[in-house]
C-alpha cells in the first residue's frame, strides 16, 4: 500500500474481524450472543474507517490507478503539490 494510515486501519480491521470470528465460535456464542453483536459492530466500524480512508488516500488511489494501467503520482509528490497549492491560496 505505502500509506501508514492505510496499513494501520487495515491491521485494526483484521484484528476486529478475528475478534468477531472468535466471538461467533461455539464456546463464546453459547455464553453471550450480545458479545458477538458488539464485536460485529466493532468490526464493521473498523471496516468503514478503512474504506473511507481508502476513498481519499492518494496512495490507495495511485495503487488502483496503477493496477488499471494508468500512470500514478507518487504519494509524496501529490502531498507537496497540495501544500504548494494551499500556500498559493493563502497568499491570495
OpenMM code with the backbone's topology and positions (N, CA, C; nanometers):
from openmm import Vec3, app, unit

residues = "UNK UNK UNK UNK UNK UNK UNK UNK UNK UNK UNK UNK UNK UNK UNK UNK UNK UNK UNK UNK UNK UNK UNK UNK UNK UNK UNK UNK UNK UNK UNK UNK UNK UNK UNK UNK UNK UNK UNK UNK UNK UNK UNK UNK UNK UNK UNK UNK UNK UNK UNK UNK UNK UNK UNK UNK UNK UNK UNK UNK UNK UNK UNK UNK UNK UNK UNK UNK UNK UNK UNK UNK UNK UNK UNK UNK UNK UNK UNK UNK UNK UNK UNK UNK UNK UNK UNK UNK UNK UNK UNK UNK".split()
positions = [
    Vec3(0.0818, -0.1196, 0.0000),
    Vec3(0.0000, 0.0000, 0.0000),
    Vec3(0.0860, 0.1257, 0.0000),
    Vec3(0.1721, 0.1437, 0.0981),
    Vec3(0.2570, 0.2608, 0.1030),
    Vec3(0.2118, 0.3645, 0.2038),
    Vec3(0.0882, 0.3713, 0.2375),
    Vec3(0.0356, 0.4701, 0.3314),
    Vec3(0.0282, 0.4083, 0.4710),
    Vec3(0.0909, 0.4745, 0.5661),
    Vec3(0.0920, 0.4239, 0.7032),
    Vec3(-0.0491, 0.4153, 0.7604),
    Vec3(-0.1319, 0.5132, 0.7322),
    Vec3(-0.2692, 0.5132, 0.7839),
    Vec3(-0.3479, 0.3955, 0.7264),
    Vec3(-0.3311, 0.3693, 0.5964),
    Vec3(-0.3992, 0.2545, 0.5341),
    Vec3(-0.3563, 0.1245, 0.6008),
    Vec3(-0.2268, 0.1094, 0.6193),
    Vec3(-0.1751, -0.0133, 0.6797),
    Vec3(-0.2277, -0.0301, 0.8216),
    Vec3(-0.2294, 0.0792, 0.8975),
    Vec3(-0.2776, 0.0740, 1.0356),
    Vec3(-0.4268, 0.0405, 1.0409),
    Vec3(-0.5070, 0.1054, 0.9579),
    Vec3(-0.6507, 0.0793, 0.9563),
    Vec3(-0.6814, -0.0627, 0.9095),
    Vec3(-0.6035, -0.1125, 0.8145),
    Vec3(-0.6245, -0.2499, 0.7689),
    Vec3(-0.5889, -0.3489, 0.8803),
    Vec3(-0.4810, -0.3215, 0.9528),
    Vec3(-0.4420, -0.4079, 1.0647),
    Vec3(-0.5501, -0.4088, 1.1723),
    Vec3(-0.6047, -0.2914, 1.2032),
    Vec3(-0.7114, -0.2816, 1.3032),
    Vec3(-0.8340, -0.3598, 1.2571),
    Vec3(-0.8701, -0.3436, 1.1302),
    Vec3(-0.9856, -0.4165, 1.0772),
    Vec3(-0.9657, -0.5668, 1.0883),
    Vec3(-0.8480, -0.6158, 1.0501),
    Vec3(-0.8229, -0.7598, 1.0560),
    Vec3(-0.8265, -0.8103, 1.2001),
    Vec3(-0.7780, -0.7297, 1.2932),
    Vec3(-0.7839, -0.7667, 1.4349),
    Vec3(-0.9289, -0.7761, 1.4810),
    Vec3(-1.0084, -0.6742, 1.4476),
    Vec3(-1.1503, -0.6741, 1.4864),
    Vec3(-1.2256, -0.7889, 1.4202),
    Vec3(-1.1903, -0.8198, 1.2976),
    Vec3(-1.2539, -0.9298, 1.2274),
    Vec3(-1.2231, -1.0624, 1.2974),
    Vec3(-1.0987, -1.0805, 1.3385),
    Vec3(-1.0616, -1.2021, 1.4094),
    Vec3(-1.1328, -1.2120, 1.5438),
    Vec3(-1.1462, -1.0994, 1.6141),
    Vec3(-1.2193, -1.0992, 1.7411),
    Vec3(-1.3659, -1.1371, 1.7206),
    Vec3(-1.4247, -1.0891, 1.6115),
    Vec3(-1.5636, -1.1222, 1.5807),
    Vec3(-1.5784, -1.2712, 1.5506),
    Vec3(-1.4858, -1.3240, 1.4737),
    Vec3(-1.4903, -1.4672, 1.4406),
    Vec3(-1.4786, -1.5503, 1.5674),
    Vec3(-1.3902, -1.5094, 1.6575),
    Vec3(-1.3754, -1.5799, 1.7850),
    Vec3(-1.5038, -1.5706, 1.8673),
    Vec3(-1.5662, -1.4521, 1.8669),
    Vec3(-1.6901, -1.4336, 1.9437),
    Vec3(-1.8043, -1.5184, 1.8881),
    Vec3(-1.7981, -1.5492, 1.7612),
    Vec3(-1.9019, -1.6322, 1.6993),
    Vec3(-1.8738, -1.7813, 1.7144),
    Vec3(-1.7565, -1.8135, 1.7655),
    Vec3(-1.7260, -1.9562, 1.7839),
    Vec3(-1.8229, -2.0148, 1.8858),
    Vec3(-1.8391, -2.1413, 1.8815),
    Vec3(-1.9414, -2.2085, 1.9620),
    Vec3(-1.9313, -2.1780, 2.1106),
    Vec3(-1.8119, -2.1815, 2.1659),
    Vec3(-1.7967, -2.1623, 2.3108),
    Vec3(-1.8400, -2.0222, 2.3531),
    Vec3(-1.7920, -1.9206, 2.2845),
    Vec3(-1.8275, -1.7834, 2.3204),
    Vec3(-1.9742, -1.7543, 2.2906),
    Vec3(-2.0206, -1.7998, 2.1765),
    Vec3(-2.1563, -1.7672, 2.1329),
    Vec3(-2.2610, -1.8243, 2.2272),
    Vec3(-2.2328, -1.9412, 2.2834),
    Vec3(-2.3266, -2.0007, 2.3790),
    Vec3(-2.3366, -1.9169, 2.5053),
    Vec3(-2.2259, -1.8535, 2.5443),
    Vec3(-2.2237, -1.7719, 2.6659),
    Vec3(-2.2979, -1.6405, 2.6426),
    Vec3(-2.2667, -1.5745, 2.5296),
    Vec3(-2.3280, -1.4446, 2.5071),
    Vec3(-2.3375, -1.4114, 2.3587),
    Vec3(-2.4585, -1.3994, 2.3101),
    Vec3(-2.4774, -1.3535, 2.1729),
    Vec3(-2.4554, -1.2031, 2.1645),
    Vec3(-2.4718, -1.1363, 2.2789),
    Vec3(-2.4506, -0.9914, 2.2840),
    Vec3(-2.3043, -0.9574, 2.2552),
    Vec3(-2.2117, -1.0388, 2.3059),
    Vec3(-2.0693, -1.0180, 2.2805),
    Vec3(-2.0408, -1.0265, 2.1310),
    Vec3(-2.0980, -1.1239, 2.0658),
    Vec3(-2.0793, -1.1380, 1.9214),
    Vec3(-2.1353, -1.0165, 1.8475),
    Vec3(-2.2483, -0.9666, 1.8921),
    Vec3(-2.3078, -0.8486, 1.8289),
    Vec3(-2.2185, -0.7260, 1.8461),
    Vec3(-2.1632, -0.7060, 1.9659),
    Vec3(-2.0717, -0.5934, 1.9892),
    Vec3(-1.9466, -0.6059, 1.9028),
    Vec3(-1.8939, -0.7266, 1.8928),
    Vec3(-1.7742, -0.7484, 1.8115),
    Vec3(-1.8047, -0.7248, 1.6634),
    Vec3(-1.9258, -0.7587, 1.6208),
    Vec3(-1.9658, -0.7339, 1.4827),
    Vec3(-1.9707, -0.5839, 1.4552),
    Vec3(-2.0252, -0.5076, 1.5480),
    Vec3(-2.0312, -0.3622, 1.5323),
    Vec3(-1.8906, -0.3036, 1.5265),
    Vec3(-1.8024, -0.3495, 1.6162),
    Vec3(-1.6633, -0.3024, 1.6153),
    Vec3(-1.5954, -0.3329, 1.4819),
    Vec3(-1.6177, -0.4537, 1.4315),
    Vec3(-1.5567, -0.4939, 1.3056),
    Vec3(-1.6081, -0.4069, 1.1909),
    Vec3(-1.7379, -0.3822, 1.1861),
    Vec3(-1.7950, -0.3002, 1.0787),
    Vec3(-1.7459, -0.1561, 1.0859),
    Vec3(-1.7308, -0.1032, 1.2073),
    Vec3(-1.6759, 0.0329, 1.2214),
    Vec3(-1.5335, 0.0397, 1.1679),
    Vec3(-1.4530, -0.0594, 1.2023),
    Vec3(-1.3147, -0.0630, 1.1539),
    Vec3(-1.3110, -0.0750, 1.0019),
    Vec3(-1.4004, -0.1578, 0.9461),
    Vec3(-1.4065, -0.1725, 0.8002),
    Vec3(-1.4456, -0.0399, 0.7352),
    Vec3(-1.5446, 0.0285, 0.7917),
    Vec3(-1.5880, 0.1570, 0.7361),
    Vec3(-1.4773, 0.2605, 0.7398),
    Vec3(-1.4051, 0.2694, 0.8515),
    Vec3(-1.2949, 0.3649, 0.8627),
    Vec3(-1.1883, 0.3358, 0.7579),
    Vec3(-1.1555, 0.2087, 0.7390),
    Vec3(-1.0552, 0.1685, 0.6409),
    Vec3(-1.1023, 0.2042, 0.4999),
    Vec3(-1.2256, 0.1709, 0.4667),
    Vec3(-1.2777, 0.2000, 0.3334),
    Vec3(-1.2907, 0.3500, 0.3076),
    Vec3(-1.3337, 0.4264, 0.4090),
    Vec3(-1.3449, 0.5717, 0.3927),
    Vec3(-1.2090, 0.6344, 0.3686),
    Vec3(-1.1079, 0.5883, 0.4421),
    Vec3(-0.9740, 0.6432, 0.4215),
    Vec3(-0.9224, 0.6083, 0.2825),
    Vec3(-0.9495, 0.4878, 0.2360),
    Vec3(-0.9022, 0.4479, 0.1037),
    Vec3(-0.9658, 0.5310, -0.0073),
    Vec3(-1.0857, 0.5812, 0.0146),
    Vec3(-1.1512, 0.6644, -0.0873),
    Vec3(-1.0791, 0.7974, -0.1073),
    Vec3(-1.0132, 0.8468, -0.0026),
    Vec3(-0.9479, 0.9770, -0.0118),
    Vec3(-0.7960, 0.9680, -0.0094),
    Vec3(-0.7419, 0.8501, 0.0148),
    Vec3(-0.5970, 0.8334, 0.0269),
    Vec3(-0.5312, 0.8367, -0.1107),
    Vec3(-0.4338, 0.9232, -0.1259),
    Vec3(-0.3630, 0.9364, -0.2531),
    Vec3(-0.2905, 0.8070, -0.2870),
    Vec3(-0.2307, 0.7444, -0.1871),
    Vec3(-0.1569, 0.6203, -0.2100),
    Vec3(-0.2498, 0.5095, -0.2590),
    Vec3(-0.3643, 0.4938, -0.1958),
    Vec3(-0.4594, 0.3906, -0.2375),
    Vec3(-0.5139, 0.4207, -0.3767),
    Vec3(-0.5393, 0.5479, -0.4043),
    Vec3(-0.5882, 0.5851, -0.5371),
    Vec3(-0.4828, 0.5561, -0.6427),
    Vec3(-0.3562, 0.5814, -0.6088),
    Vec3(-0.2480, 0.5534, -0.7025),
    Vec3(-0.2334, 0.4045, -0.7271),
    Vec3(-0.2489, 0.3243, -0.6234),
    Vec3(-0.2388, 0.1797, -0.6413),
    Vec3(-0.3483, 0.1284, -0.7332),
    Vec3(-0.4687, 0.1811, -0.7201),
    Vec3(-0.5768, 0.1367, -0.8071),
    Vec3(-0.5557, 0.1895, -0.9483),
    Vec3(-0.5002, 0.3099, -0.9622),
    Vec3(-0.4710, 0.3641, -1.0947),
    Vec3(-0.3605, 0.2840, -1.1611),
    Vec3(-0.2609, 0.2466, -1.0827),
    Vec3(-0.1505, 0.1690, -1.1361),
    Vec3(-0.1983, 0.0322, -1.1835),
    Vec3(-0.2844, -0.0307, -1.1042),
    Vec3(-0.3344, -0.1629, -1.1420),
    Vec3(-0.4255, -0.1547, -1.2647),
    Vec3(-0.4837, -0.0392, -1.2885),
    Vec3(-0.5703, -0.0228, -1.4059),
    Vec3(-0.4888, 0.0136, -1.5299),
    Vec3(-0.3552, 0.0287, -1.5132),
    Vec3(-0.2699, 0.0574, -1.6279),
    Vec3(-0.2469, 0.2038, -1.6527),
    Vec3(-0.2966, 0.2893, -1.5646),
    Vec3(-0.2741, 0.4327, -1.5792),
    Vec3(-0.1506, 0.4730, -1.5005),
    Vec3(-0.0925, 0.5866, -1.5326),
    Vec3(0.0244, 0.6325, -1.4582),
    Vec3(-0.0188, 0.6797, -1.3206),
    Vec3(0.0691, 0.6655, -1.2235),
    Vec3(0.0374, 0.7001, -1.0853),
    Vec3(0.1303, 0.8089, -1.0362),
    Vec3(0.0768, 0.9000, -0.9587),
    Vec3(0.1554, 1.0070, -0.8981),
    Vec3(0.2045, 0.9577, -0.7628),
    Vec3(0.3349, 0.9699, -0.7335),
    Vec3(0.3839, 0.9252, -0.6029),
    Vec3(0.3164, 0.9995, -0.4887),
    Vec3(0.2993, 0.9309, -0.3766),
    Vec3(0.2313, 0.9838, -0.2584),
    Vec3(0.2924, 1.1168, -0.2139),
    Vec3(0.4250, 1.1246, -0.2064),
    Vec3(0.4912, 1.2458, -0.1583),
    Vec3(0.4758, 1.3601, -0.2577),
    Vec3(0.4786, 1.3314, -0.3867),
    Vec3(0.4629, 1.4368, -0.4867),
    Vec3(0.3245, 1.4983, -0.4789),
    Vec3(0.2239, 1.4159, -0.4610),
    Vec3(0.0873, 1.4675, -0.4501),
    Vec3(0.0727, 1.5529, -0.3250),
    Vec3(0.1355, 1.5099, -0.2157),
    Vec3(0.1271, 1.5853, -0.0912),
    Vec3(0.1967, 1.7213, -0.1064),
    Vec3(0.3158, 1.7237, -0.1689),
    Vec3(0.3859, 1.8505, -0.1860),
    Vec3(0.3104, 1.9412, -0.2821),
    Vec3(0.2456, 1.8817, -0.3821),
    Vec3(0.1639, 1.9587, -0.4750),
    Vec3(0.0472, 2.0231, -0.4016),
    Vec3(-0.0148, 1.9493, -0.3119),
    Vec3(-0.1263, 2.0017, -0.2337),
    Vec3(-0.0790, 2.1153, -0.1458),
    Vec3(0.0386, 2.0999, -0.0822),
    Vec3(0.0914, 2.2058, 0.0044),
    Vec3(0.1185, 2.3324, -0.0736),
    Vec3(0.1791, 2.3210, -0.1927),
    Vec3(0.2100, 2.4398, -0.2704),
    Vec3(0.0826, 2.5087, -0.3179),
    Vec3(-0.0205, 2.4328, -0.3522),
    Vec3(-0.1452, 2.4951, -0.3947),
    Vec3(-0.2163, 2.5615, -0.2771),
    Vec3(-0.2070, 2.5026, -0.1568),
    Vec3(-0.2700, 2.5642, -0.0410),
    Vec3(-0.1964, 2.6913, -0.0003),
    Vec3(-0.0612, 2.6952, -0.0207),
    Vec3(0.0150, 2.8182, 0.0075),
    Vec3(-0.0245, 2.9275, -0.0896),
    Vec3(-0.0461, 2.8903, -0.2151),
    Vec3(-0.0867, 2.9889, -0.3164),
    Vec3(-0.2245, 3.0443, -0.2815),
    Vec3(-0.3123, 2.9628, -0.2321),
    Vec3(-0.4457, 3.0091, -0.1944),
    Vec3(-0.4366, 3.1032, -0.0744),
    Vec3(-0.3498, 3.0706, 0.0224),
    Vec3(-0.3325, 3.1556, 0.1396),
    Vec3(-0.2729, 3.2905, 0.1018),
    Vec3(-0.1887, 3.2932, -0.0021),
    Vec3(-0.1265, 3.4183, -0.0447),
    Vec3(-0.2284, 3.5130, -0.1063),
    Vec3(-0.3357, 3.4581, -0.1585),
    Vec3(-0.4393, 3.5409, -0.2226),
    Vec3(-0.5197, 3.6081, -0.1215),
] * unit.nanometer
topology = app.Topology()
chain = topology.addChain("A")
for resn in residues:
    res = topology.addResidue(resn, chain)
    for name in ("N", "CA", "C"):
        topology.addAtom(name, app.Element.getBySymbol(name[0]), res)
